[in-house]
């Protein structure tokens, strides 16, 4: 890398809004003596965090799982990045674009203990995981294993490779309330044969919020010569983990979800030794076979989004991921514990704290999920999303850091009335 380009890249990263983030720094400094678990219940602190966001007053937003929009500080920086790239034009693209992209990969990877050489910046989880599914050198008769509860876009790509290469897809169904980790491992193990090449699992199931025992599943699959692709769309910047702890082969995530990066930001992790065996979707310039940059070549891309990722990481670092994760976990328990056991209410997320994060799913026995979501929005000004998938019928509820207990109390009260 050219030294001048590197310095330009690091200087730009250093402009990741320290002044604009002064409010969150001050708020955290005021509670520095509190544990993450104790702070999770400090409503005064989280109201100060709420002040970092511009919130639409028309409804209570309990659907942050699709896209966690940016705090005002990082949004303003994103606008500034767009202006700078537009101002410098080709000069920016030819002098610091690549060095800044590698800097972003380094910082994104550092959150989960992965080196930049194993991280590619993509546009979303779907792109990341489909680059792997479509990049494997499949042969007719090869088998892939996935769950009916996995995200539809990846299942669609498996259907595509089945049509194109003759791959056999085997689909299991993950129970909403598993008996044990061992039962989940056995579920996937029983679907594996000597023809199985790839196992897709969700780190956190997007429709229920259930967290799977990724390492145990990976150990089982690897012992049988099967690679593991992990959908981490909802786990990165939500459930603290290190990539080495998972020991998966491939991992994809969306940074515009729980990291609150700009829309169109994702990551792909590939173990270094696995990179040469994947075919890229689009041909890149001449690069070594083990260079991950050859896997995510898409031509000219919106580079201001890359720079916005740096700001999102800065905001998260100022707040602290353990504090953030504890708050999201607390919010989920707060509303689900009030609804578990209520007649007519079905909570589709495990009660075991080790099996969930901040996402939950709840349904009513006599209600279609879509009708229920429509009623909550139109009659009670509560925005959610209805889920009607195998074994899961209900509303996905995804509060964010700015969500208040009063808002969740409103939701709980409405659900109890509708259930009765």
C-alpha positions as CSV (number, residue, x, y, z in Angstrom):
1,X,0.0,0.0,0.0
2,X,1.3,3.5,-0.9
3,X,2.3,5.3,2.3
4,X,0.6,8.5,1.3
5,X,-2.7,6.7,0.5
6,X,-2.4,4.9,3.9
7,X,-2.0,8.2,5.7
8,X,-5.0,9.7,3.9
9,X,-7.0,6.7,4.9
10,X,-6.1,6.7,8.6
11,X,-6.6,10.5,8.7
12,X,-10.1,10.1,7.3
13,X,-10.8,7.3,9.9
14,X,-9.6,9.7,12.6
15,X,-12.4,12.1,11.6
16,X,-15.0,9.5,12.7
17,X,-17.0,12.1,14.6
18,X,-15.3,12.3,18.1
19,X,-16.9,15.7,18.6
20,X,-20.3,14.6,17.4
21,X,-20.1,11.6,19.8
22,X,-19.3,13.7,22.8
23,X,-22.8,13.2,24.3
24,X,-22.6,9.4,24.5
25,X,-19.0,9.7,25.9
26,X,-20.3,11.9,28.6
27,X,-23.3,9.7,29.4
28,X,-21.0,6.6,29.7
29,X,-18.5,8.5,31.8
30,X,-21.2,9.4,34.3
31,X,-22.1,5.7,34.9
32,X,-18.6,4.2,34.6
33,X,-18.9,2.4,38.0
34,X,-22.0,0.4,37.0
35,X,-21.9,-3.1,35.5
36,X,-23.4,-3.7,32.2
37,X,-26.2,-5.7,33.8
38,X,-27.1,-3.0,36.3
39,X,-26.9,-0.3,33.7
40,X,-29.3,-2.2,31.5
41,X,-32.1,-1.2,33.9
42,X,-31.0,2.4,34.3
43,X,-33.8,4.2,32.4
44,X,-32.2,7.6,32.9
45,X,-29.1,6.5,31.1
46,X,-31.0,5.0,28.2
47,X,-33.2,8.0,27.8
48,X,-30.0,10.0,27.2
49,X,-29.1,7.5,24.5
50,X,-32.6,7.9,23.1
51,X,-31.8,11.5,22.6
52,X,-29.1,10.6,20.1
53,X,-31.9,9.4,17.7
54,X,-34.5,11.3,15.7
55,X,-37.6,9.3,16.1
56,X,-40.8,9.4,14.0
57,X,-43.7,10.1,16.5
58,X,-46.4,8.4,14.4
59,X,-45.9,5.0,16.0
60,X,-43.9,2.9,18.5
61,X,-41.2,1.2,16.4
62,X,-40.7,-2.4,17.4
63,X,-39.4,-3.5,14.1
64,X,-35.7,-2.7,14.1
65,X,-34.6,-6.1,12.9
66,X,-34.9,-5.1,9.2
67,X,-32.8,-2.0,9.6
68,X,-31.5,-0.2,12.7
69,X,-31.3,3.4,11.6
70,X,-28.4,5.5,12.5
71,X,-28.1,7.9,15.5
72,X,-28.0,11.6,14.4
73,X,-24.3,11.9,15.0
74,X,-23.4,9.1,12.6
75,X,-26.0,10.2,10.1
76,X,-24.5,13.6,10.0
77,X,-21.1,12.1,9.4
78,X,-22.5,9.9,6.6
79,X,-23.8,13.0,4.9
80,X,-20.3,14.6,5.3
81,X,-18.7,11.5,3.7
82,X,-21.1,11.6,0.8
83,X,-20.2,15.3,0.3
84,X,-16.5,14.6,0.4
85,X,-16.6,11.7,-2.0
86,X,-18.7,13.8,-4.4
87,X,-16.3,16.7,-4.0
88,X,-13.1,14.7,-4.6
89,X,-14.6,12.4,-7.2
90,X,-12.1,10.3,-9.1
91,X,-9.2,11.6,-6.9
92,X,-10.7,9.9,-3.9
93,X,-11.5,6.8,-5.8
94,X,-7.9,6.5,-7.2
95,X,-5.9,7.5,-4.1
96,X,-7.6,6.3,-0.9
97,X,-10.6,4.2,-1.8
98,X,-8.9,0.8,-1.5
99,X,-6.8,1.6,1.6
100,X,-10.0,2.9,3.4
101,X,-11.9,-0.3,2.4
102,X,-9.1,-2.4,4.0
103,X,-9.1,-0.2,7.1
104,X,-12.9,-0.8,7.4
105,X,-12.4,-4.6,7.0
106,X,-9.7,-4.4,9.7
107,X,-11.9,-2.6,12.2
108,X,-15.0,-4.6,11.4
109,X,-13.0,-7.8,11.9
110,X,-11.5,-6.6,15.2
111,X,-14.9,-6.6,16.8
112,X,-15.0,-10.4,16.5
113,X,-11.3,-11.1,16.5
114,X,-10.9,-11.8,12.8
115,X,-8.0,-10.4,10.7
116,X,-8.7,-8.1,7.8
117,X,-7.4,-10.9,5.5
118,X,-10.5,-12.9,6.3
119,X,-13.0,-10.1,6.0
120,X,-14.7,-8.7,2.9
121,X,-17.1,-5.7,3.1
122,X,-20.3,-6.5,1.2
123,X,-23.7,-4.9,0.9
124,X,-25.7,-7.3,3.2
125,X,-25.9,-10.8,4.7
126,X,-27.7,-12.1,1.6
127,X,-24.9,-11.1,-0.7
128,X,-22.3,-12.4,1.7
129,X,-23.8,-15.9,2.2
130,X,-24.9,-16.2,-1.5
131,X,-21.3,-15.5,-2.5
132,X,-20.4,-18.7,-0.6
133,X,-23.4,-20.8,-1.7
134,X,-22.9,-19.8,-5.3
135,X,-19.1,-20.0,-5.1
136,X,-18.7,-23.6,-4.1
137,X,-17.7,-26.0,-6.9
138,X,-20.8,-28.1,-6.6
139,X,-21.1,-31.5,-8.2
140,X,-24.3,-33.4,-9.0
141,X,-25.5,-35.4,-6.0
142,X,-23.7,-33.1,-3.4
143,X,-25.9,-32.4,-0.4
144,X,-26.6,-29.2,1.6
145,X,-28.4,-29.0,4.9
146,X,-30.4,-26.1,6.2
147,X,-33.4,-25.3,8.4
148,X,-36.9,-24.3,7.4
149,X,-36.5,-21.3,9.7
150,X,-33.4,-20.0,7.9
151,X,-33.7,-16.8,5.9
152,X,-35.6,-17.2,2.6
153,X,-33.0,-15.6,0.4
154,X,-30.4,-18.2,1.2
155,X,-32.9,-21.0,0.8
156,X,-33.7,-19.6,-2.6
157,X,-30.1,-19.7,-3.6
158,X,-29.8,-23.3,-2.5
159,X,-32.8,-24.0,-4.7
160,X,-31.0,-22.3,-7.6
161,X,-27.8,-24.4,-7.2
162,X,-30.0,-27.5,-7.0
163,X,-31.5,-26.6,-10.4
164,X,-28.2,-25.7,-11.9
165,X,-25.8,-28.3,-10.5
166,X,-28.1,-31.1,-9.2
167,X,-27.4,-30.4,-5.5
168,X,-29.7,-32.1,-3.1
169,X,-31.1,-29.9,-0.4
170,X,-32.2,-31.4,3.0
171,X,-34.3,-29.2,5.2
172,X,-34.7,-29.7,9.0
173,X,-37.0,-27.8,11.4
174,X,-35.6,-26.2,14.5
175,X,-37.9,-26.3,17.5
176,X,-38.8,-23.0,19.1
177,X,-38.1,-24.4,22.5
178,X,-35.3,-27.0,22.2
179,X,-34.6,-29.5,25.0
180,X,-30.9,-29.0,25.0
181,X,-27.9,-28.1,22.8
182,X,-27.3,-31.7,22.2
183,X,-30.8,-32.1,20.8
184,X,-30.1,-29.3,18.3
185,X,-26.7,-30.8,17.3
186,X,-28.4,-34.2,16.8
187,X,-31.1,-32.5,14.6
188,X,-28.4,-31.4,12.1
189,X,-26.3,-34.5,12.6
190,X,-29.1,-36.8,11.6
191,X,-29.4,-35.0,8.3
192,X,-25.8,-35.4,7.3
193,X,-24.6,-38.2,5.0
194,X,-21.3,-38.9,3.3
195,X,-22.5,-36.7,0.4
196,X,-23.1,-33.6,2.5
197,X,-20.8,-30.7,1.7
198,X,-22.2,-27.7,3.4
199,X,-24.4,-27.0,6.5
200,X,-26.1,-23.6,6.8
201,X,-27.1,-22.5,10.3
202,X,-28.3,-19.3,11.8
203,X,-26.3,-17.8,14.7
204,X,-29.6,-16.1,15.7
205,X,-32.7,-17.2,13.9
206,X,-34.1,-14.1,12.4
207,X,-37.8,-14.8,13.0
208,X,-37.6,-15.9,16.6
209,X,-34.4,-14.6,18.0
210,X,-33.2,-18.1,19.2
211,X,-29.4,-18.3,19.5
212,X,-28.0,-21.6,18.3
213,X,-25.0,-23.5,19.8
214,X,-22.8,-22.7,16.8
215,X,-19.5,-24.1,18.1
216,X,-21.1,-27.4,19.0
217,X,-22.7,-27.7,15.6
218,X,-19.5,-26.8,13.9
219,X,-17.5,-29.3,15.9
220,X,-20.0,-32.1,14.9
221,X,-20.0,-31.1,11.2
222,X,-16.2,-30.8,11.0
223,X,-15.8,-34.2,12.5
224,X,-17.8,-35.5,9.6
225,X,-15.9,-33.5,7.0
226,X,-18.7,-30.9,6.4
227,X,-18.2,-27.2,6.1
228,X,-20.4,-24.7,8.0
229,X,-21.8,-21.5,6.7
230,X,-23.3,-19.2,9.5
231,X,-26.0,-16.6,9.0
232,X,-25.0,-13.9,11.5
233,X,-27.3,-11.2,10.2
234,X,-28.7,-10.5,13.7
235,X,-25.7,-11.6,15.9
236,X,-22.9,-9.2,14.9
237,X,-23.0,-6.1,17.2
238,X,-25.8,-7.7,19.2
239,X,-24.5,-10.9,20.8
240,X,-20.8,-10.5,21.8
241,X,-18.7,-13.3,20.3
242,X,-15.3,-14.0,18.8
243,X,-14.9,-15.8,15.5
244,X,-12.4,-18.3,16.9
245,X,-15.0,-19.3,19.5
246,X,-17.4,-20.3,16.7
247,X,-14.8,-22.0,14.5
248,X,-17.1,-21.8,11.5
249,X,-15.8,-21.8,7.9
250,X,-17.9,-18.9,6.6
251,X,-19.9,-16.2,8.3
252,X,-22.1,-13.4,6.9
253,X,-23.7,-10.4,8.6
254,X,-25.5,-7.1,7.9
255,X,-23.8,-4.1,9.4
256,X,-26.9,-1.9,8.9
257,X,-28.8,-4.0,11.4
258,X,-27.5,-4.0,15.0
259,X,-24.4,-2.0,14.3
260,X,-26.6,0.8,12.9
261,X,-24.3,1.4,9.9
262,X,-25.6,3.0,6.8
263,X,-27.9,0.9,4.6
264,X,-26.1,-1.4,2.2
265,X,-23.3,-2.5,4.6
266,X,-22.4,-6.1,5.3
267,X,-19.5,-8.4,6.0
268,X,-18.3,-11.8,4.7
269,X,-15.8,-13.8,6.8
270,X,-14.0,-16.7,5.2
271,X,-11.3,-18.8,6.9
272,X,-8.1,-18.1,5.1
273,X,-7.5,-21.6,3.9
274,X,-11.1,-21.7,2.5
275,X,-10.7,-18.6,0.3
276,X,-8.9,-20.3,-2.7
277,X,-11.7,-22.9,-3.2
278,X,-14.5,-20.4,-3.7
279,X,-15.4,-19.0,-7.2
280,X,-16.2,-15.3,-7.2
281,X,-19.5,-14.2,-8.6
282,X,-17.8,-11.6,-10.8
283,X,-14.2,-11.7,-12.1
284,X,-11.8,-9.4,-10.2
285,X,-8.4,-8.1,-11.2
286,X,-5.5,-10.4,-10.9
287,X,-5.2,-11.3,-7.2
288,X,-3.7,-14.3,-5.4
289,X,-6.2,-17.1,-4.9
290,X,-6.1,-16.6,-1.1
291,X,-6.9,-12.9,-1.3
292,X,-10.5,-12.4,-0.1
293,X,-10.9,-9.2,-2.1
294,X,-11.4,-11.3,-5.2
295,X,-14.6,-12.7,-3.8
296,X,-16.6,-9.5,-3.4
297,X,-15.7,-7.6,-6.6
298,X,-18.8,-5.7,-7.8
299,X,-17.2,-2.8,-9.7
300,X,-17.6,0.8,-8.5
301,X,-19.5,0.9,-5.2
302,X,-20.9,3.6,-2.9
303,X,-17.7,4.1,-0.9
304,X,-19.2,6.7,1.5
305,X,-21.1,3.7,3.1
306,X,-17.7,2.2,3.9
307,X,-16.8,5.3,5.8
308,X,-20.1,5.4,7.6
309,X,-19.2,1.9,9.0
310,X,-16.3,3.5,10.8
311,X,-18.6,6.0,12.5
312,X,-21.0,3.2,13.5
313,X,-18.1,1.3,15.0
314,X,-17.0,4.5,16.8
315,X,-20.4,5.0,18.3
316,X,-20.6,1.4,19.5
317,X,-17.1,1.6,21.0
318,X,-18.1,4.7,22.9
319,X,-21.3,3.0,24.2
320,X,-19.6,-0.3,24.8
321,X,-20.9,-3.5,23.2
322,X,-21.4,-5.3,26.6
323,X,-23.6,-2.5,27.7
324,X,-25.5,-2.5,24.5
325,X,-26.0,-6.3,24.5
326,X,-27.1,-6.3,28.1
327,X,-29.8,-3.6,27.4
328,X,-31.2,-5.5,24.4
329,X,-31.3,-8.7,26.4
330,X,-33.0,-6.9,29.3
331,X,-35.7,-5.4,27.0
332,X,-36.5,-8.8,25.5
333,X,-36.9,-10.4,28.9
334,X,-39.0,-7.4,30.1
335,X,-41.8,-7.9,27.7
336,X,-41.7,-11.6,27.1
337,X,-41.8,-12.4,30.8
338,X,-45.1,-10.5,31.1
339,X,-46.6,-12.4,28.2
340,X,-45.4,-16.0,28.9
341,X,-48.2,-18.0,30.4
342,X,-51.0,-15.6,29.4
343,X,-54.0,-17.5,28.0
344,X,-54.1,-17.3,24.3
345,X,-50.6,-15.9,24.0
346,X,-47.8,-18.0,22.3
347,X,-44.2,-16.9,22.9
348,X,-42.0,-18.5,20.2
349,X,-38.7,-17.5,21.7
350,X,-36.9,-19.7,24.3
351,X,-37.1,-18.5,27.9
352,X,-33.5,-19.6,28.6
353,X,-31.4,-16.4,28.7
354,X,-28.6,-18.3,27.0
355,X,-30.8,-18.9,24.0
356,X,-31.9,-15.4,23.1
357,X,-30.7,-11.8,22.7
358,X,-32.9,-8.8,22.0
359,X,-35.3,-10.4,19.5
360,X,-38.5,-12.1,20.4
361,X,-41.5,-13.5,18.7
362,X,-45.1,-13.7,20.1
363,X,-48.4,-14.7,18.6
364,X,-52.1,-14.9,19.6
365,X,-53.9,-18.2,19.1
366,X,-56.9,-16.8,17.2
367,X,-55.0,-14.2,15.1
368,X,-53.3,-14.4,11.7
369,X,-49.9,-12.7,12.2
370,X,-50.4,-10.3,9.3
371,X,-53.8,-9.2,10.6
372,X,-52.4,-8.8,14.1
373,X,-49.6,-6.6,12.8
374,X,-52.1,-4.5,10.8
375,X,-54.3,-4.1,13.8
376,X,-51.5,-3.0,16.1
377,X,-50.3,-0.4,13.6
378,X,-53.7,1.0,12.5
379,X,-55.5,0.9,15.9
380,X,-52.7,1.1,18.4
381,X,-49.8,2.9,16.6
382,X,-47.4,0.0,17.2
383,X,-45.2,-1.0,14.3
384,X,-44.2,-4.7,14.1
385,X,-43.9,-7.4,11.4
386,X,-46.0,-10.5,11.1
387,X,-44.2,-13.8,10.6
388,X,-46.0,-16.9,9.2
389,X,-43.3,-19.5,8.7
390,X,-43.0,-23.2,9.4
391,X,-43.5,-23.6,13.2
392,X,-43.5,-19.8,13.7
393,X,-46.7,-17.8,13.6
394,X,-46.5,-14.4,15.4
395,X,-45.0,-11.0,15.5
396,X,-41.3,-10.5,15.5
397,X,-40.6,-7.8,18.2
398,X,-37.2,-6.1,17.9
399,X,-36.7,-3.1,20.2
400,X,-33.6,-1.0,19.9
401,X,-31.5,1.0,22.4
402,X,-33.9,4.0,22.2
403,X,-37.0,1.9,23.1
404,X,-38.5,2.7,26.5
405,X,-40.2,0.5,29.1
406,X,-43.3,2.6,28.7
407,X,-43.5,1.7,25.0
408,X,-43.1,-2.0,25.8
409,X,-45.7,-1.7,28.5
410,X,-48.1,-0.3,25.9
411,X,-47.4,-3.2,23.6
412,X,-47.9,-5.8,26.4
413,X,-51.2,-4.2,27.5
414,X,-52.5,-4.3,23.9
415,X,-51.5,-7.9,23.4
416,X,-53.2,-8.9,26.7
417,X,-56.4,-7.2,25.7
418,X,-56.4,-8.8,22.2
419,X,-55.7,-12.2,23.7
420,X,-58.7,-11.9,26.0
